[in-house]
């Protein structure tokens, strides 16, 4: 005798996870990482500590978003922590680019700078991968290249702030892994009791 398929109990406490490639904050952070590698190879001595630190900070942001998305299956707290680390890495990188401009007497873009507006508009393009920004980073002078990446960092920071806010609200309203596990166990017990009315509570 065959039995009807039962719902997968894991759905009660293991939340959907690992969908980080569809997160806009991840995609923009990846562009920041790619742009930083190209920028540093052009303008920063590859043997210097600054080169390594900037590339690693950019990489850290992308990697921690991905890791946080994966670990969210069993720990919302860990996801929040890792996304917070990603946000902090971007802040570190932002300071490095600002230092680069200031120490070389280069001018940071104002909000109404025409080139800044053009670069910011690229975020709305259908294909907003690194290829859309490559000319500004790989062929333009240092001032334009650095400011271009700064625009991208500001966008990534904004998106990560929104993502952190959403994760925080979800944690407050839905709880974490422990709460989800409790609900799943309770539902499994209720199904078991309903299929066996003679079972004692």
LUMDOSE-865874 format. One record per residue (C-alpha): x, y, z. Coordinates in steps of 0.02 Angstrom, whole numbers, plus 50000, padded with zeros to 5 digits. Layout:
! residues N
XYZ/...
END
This chain:
! residues 201
500005000050000/500675016949953/500475032250061/500165049749996/501695060649995/501875070850152/502435089050152/504295091150176/504465095750360/506095104950322/505085118550237/504475123650408/506155129350472/507435129850332/507035145950243/507405148850058/509225153550043/510695155249925/509805166549802/511145179949820/511495181649633/509785189649614/510125202449750/510495219449676/511695223349818/512705207849770/512755212349586/513325230249619/514615224049746/515285212349614/515475226949494/516405236449632/517565221549653/517925219849467/518185238549450/519345239149600/520455225349531/520635234849367/520875251549455/522205245149573/523145236549433/523205253149341/523565265549479/524175256649636/525865248149652/525445229449648/526805226449778/526045238649901/524975234250048/523665246749989/523405236949828/523065220949924/521965229450054/520855237949926/520605222249823/520255211949979/519005224650046/518065224349881/518105205449878/517545204350059/515955213950023/515425202449883/515935186349972/515075190650135/513425194350048/513525177249966/514025168450126/512655177250223/511365171650097/511925153550113/511995153350303/510275161350314/509555143850295/509945140550477/510435157150555/509675174150524/510855181550653/512365175350557/511655182350396/511425199450475/513185198850543/513965194150376/512985207150279/513555219750410/515355214550376/515035217150189/514405234650226/515925238550335/517105232450198/516315244750077/516575258750202/518415254250215/518555254150025/517665270850012/518975278850124/520375271450018/519685279549860/519425296049949/521215295150012/521815291749835/520985307649770/521475318749916/523295313449924/523535316649738/522615333149736/521225326049627/519455332549637/518005322049699/516425323649596/514995334149660/513225327449650/512835338349500/514435334349404/513905329249226/515045314049221/514445308549392/512655309449332/513095299249178/513945285749283/512505285049407/511275283149264/512165267349206/511435258549359/509755258849271/510405251049111/509795233649066/511575227049075/512365235449224/513825223349237/515615229349248/515685230449059/514565245849067/515885254849171/517485247749099/517885262748989/517815274449139/518935263149243/520175256249116/520395270548992/519995286749083/521215296849190/521435292549373/520225306049434/518795299449328/519205281249365/519235283949554/517645294149554/516765281149448/517135267549576/516615279349715/514915281349630/514755262449625/515245260849808/513925273549859/512615263749763/513155247349842/513135254950017/511375261549990/510765244649929/511595235550074/510785247450198/509095243150123/509515224550129/510045225650311/508435234750355/507405221350270/508355207350356/508145215850524/506265217550499/506125199250447/507085193950601/505925204150713/504315197750635/504785179750591/506135175550717/507675165150686/508105146950661/507615141750838/505875148950819/505665141050647/506235124150713/504995125150855/503565129050736/504065114650621/504145102350767/502455108350829/501675105950656/502425088550640/501735083850812/500015090350766/500005080050606/500535064850704/499185067350834/497835070150702/498305053850615/498265044450780/496795050750884/497155038151022/498885045451053/499075054051220/499635072351222/
END
